[in-house]
Amino acid sequence: MYEIFEQLLQSHGISAYKFCKDTNVSQSTISTWKKKNSRCGMDLAEIISKYFNVSIDYVMYGNEKDLNSVSQTLSAKDERDIAKDMENIRQKIKNGADGPLSYDGEPIPEDDAELLLGQIELMMRKLKPINKEKYNPNKNKK
């Protein structure tokens, strides 16, 4: 998985030192991750994904294109629909409309809820063009 991080550094012409300086991630965190040759934690994956504008899925597994290519297929209406849906979901979570957000009987911390919301938004952005084609193929032909 560190290889994906190295590829992102190279493709953006950035050194690991600059990444650490820009994001306040310690260099020891990066070097430990490299030595262990394991998956990074979700916190680091989120920082990397935001810094390079790629999905967390790409950082963790390398199997998704960057967010720019996905967002190019979305119209302004699609963007508004996603933003509206995300705001509704965010408000329901914040207000506890359907009960507190929990997993396995334990409440989910606010930071983790934000990660969940980020993943939901990525999923919505990826599925919107697929659903448009699947459920209304004639209207959305290119």
Steps between C-alpha positions, in 0.01 A plus 500: 500500500790736557569457128174683422614788720837506318321506164290795613812683616674437168202590284458831684874571516498518880744359752390313810660781702282764330190286552581469871571871530175596323280258696671496841543123473823397668773353284534216750139403426580473130828315551341253745221438251759439227708262714199296614367481143143491631181698458493847647233602749180669391615836638811497282305367202255789531784755516665346193170484308421865568854616425517324162127528421449125469259272681586314819427182304776591258746568782415172673469270197604689187187401311320825430568801281551840653201713593552747215417236240183401687381855557541583131214264418265676743283789385433809710158353586666177613736700722204687653310175556798342673559808713133507602499129584823532698361793699186299581708203616732727701204665675337165580826376654554825691144511636483127567174489303503121470686442826869542574750390239652179628683187395478172685312671782769766556450866407714619212728795586443825310833473314411154376155623398671757275706222341180307442338805340804538274468140385126543440573804283763309301252219448231743385739665255601166357148355479319805360620452137452123525143538626418761235605256231336198661162649588460748216731388218325679212488843664867510593665371184810687393 
